[in-house]
C-alpha cells in the first residue's frame, strides 16, 4: 500500500504540471474567438488547476511515507 500511495502521488504531481502548463493553455488557444488570457499560478485558475491537485498529491505522498 505504501508503494502504491507514493507512485500515485508522484504520478499526480507529474500529471498536474502537464495539465496546467500544457492542456489548460491549449484549451484556451483552441477557442475560436481567440484567447489572450495568461494563466498565473496565483490566480483562481491556478488554485483550481494547479494547487489543489498538488495538495492532493502531497497528501498521498505523506500518507505513503507515514505507513
C-alpha positions, 0 to 999 in steps of 0.5 A: 500500500505504501508503494502504491500511495507514493507512485500515485502521488508522484504520478499526480504531481507529474500529471498536474504540471502537464495539465496546467502548463500544457492542456489548460493553455491549449484549451484556451488557444483552441477557442475560436474567438481567440484567447489572450488570457495568461494563466498565473499560478496565483490566480483562481485558475491556478488554485483550481488547476494547479494547487489543489491537485498538488495538495492532493498529491502531497497528501498521498505522498505523506500518507505513503511515507507515514505507513 
